[in-house]
């Protein structure tokens, strides 16, 4: 009989579906710790608009990879992969299970499968591409990427400007197609992964999103955004909930219009998250309130792995 590998339990799903609460309840039952895989929650200055767990929730179980960066600090999925692998090595010394929770598909993939080390973005090139995006629209970036890397263009979320910008940066920096530098081979891991996706009826999810946005506004999101206005050009702040209110502060729309745009853009973001996650056949999907069923699935999956180790 070989030693069974420890388990990294990944809880993922669209924004506002209930991942945080489920992960905390699961962590308490399993006496495990939580690793955040929500790239928007990495930043110290962003709290309300990224739905960071409350102080009470953070005290219920130990959390990692939350509020450890400044919005001015450059960061990427490659660095996240390396830091989380070091963290899991430490956590698995005292517990055979750890929980990673979040909806950032690229960062989840980095930890579970690995990510290729790509060149750091050139600040001047990034600025030029962003200016082109503002001046000519996303269609210009789509056309350029199709010309430089038709293979990646055929698979990327073409409505996601961050993905388009990053691919173009690599193409223009290296002179090579972005897709040619991505090996796409899963890296070996000293743990096994149990993937759990949370989802619910679309209208119910949209109601949760709308309610969350209203609660954020009541809890002071506008003041938080106002305090970050001097950083609005940074990539970390080019995100739903912040960019819409920056537009309001610039006088480009009314507050009511900005809030409605946050709701609309958050719903679109949730749809993109699901599109990405649904591509992973190893994710087992549950409703967010199915804690017992999820525990049974984890236990059954672990026992199946133990049996295969004999």
Steps between C-alpha positions, in 0.01 A plus 500: 500500500634843403455813709183685402552851372349793692197666343456858380126562494418773248171686549419710197208650312366837384516814710235537775396133486601434864854361480633681809235371740515144370881493520497623860245239609698230323829615652352489852376145450831382351716708741678639197613843381388713206708635212332782308512467123310821430752725328302812593529422872881502491514879540505673840325814378202317347244371747132575441507482121668158494270342761793418726398270789396697807728519807264253671530255210878539487515413871289185462780311323853596391509669157796550266571711189264781597607867526868426451569737209472869426308600185831644376680164530539301175372145535408209274378140499855363471601661830174387660570143396844500663381662823198273541709187436732606782199569721331165433823318578491663843126442558514131405753432775221532758185415302438277200244745361510868406234710332554747217204723418440754226370563153822602325532212255848589379640505855331171587650345186842635594493314833341176381668463159785749490556803283776587259742774600443779252684832468399779735291766326682805372333800673534722194354238267214429739417871515499524121269200469264639763489833321420317178222310678347830618548667163398222259301259716538129573448410133844645415667270753304203372610569141865541602502178705334308218783613272782422745366181657195350324526182710463679834241732348287194434494400869521824702202682651495776238292731716757499780737794439750382763551170319536676164743757638721238664516284188586799284770610746669161473467485121645848453773458764629162381408506131342156553137388520374497859367147449846369403636594843223324691589134541155398617635197688393441859790529742539224762364589843571347844126505572178399332226745415128464575313756288161621620297757308211697646221621277129571521206611289607794283222733618579417863868574437415830334280594796791424734730715288257793501450470875875486560561815295227685692656386830845612385368846423327518840823389670707781348630378163490852354724632780740208447520576128546869568795420727663309212437754225869591474574133411226462241744448211651192666404158365374385842232771495384424147234269638125480545367714782785749483525609137128581484519724806816666367288593197243655733769696686626627163150624419448257214177351643260535790542297819185305416640414156834397652333264748291345224815450292666324795209257518501441123878455481504271804238278336714489185807419709313212667402368158866510384610321816250221436608472136862451611418260783257287299792401276647300789343150496648420843284755682204344684215753523276565801253757628666726760284365784584132436762475774415140595511380141833676448646336812384158380654564160833603653502197730410265215760650270771472766407139581508413129850648481610307809376176345690571179818556704502146637 
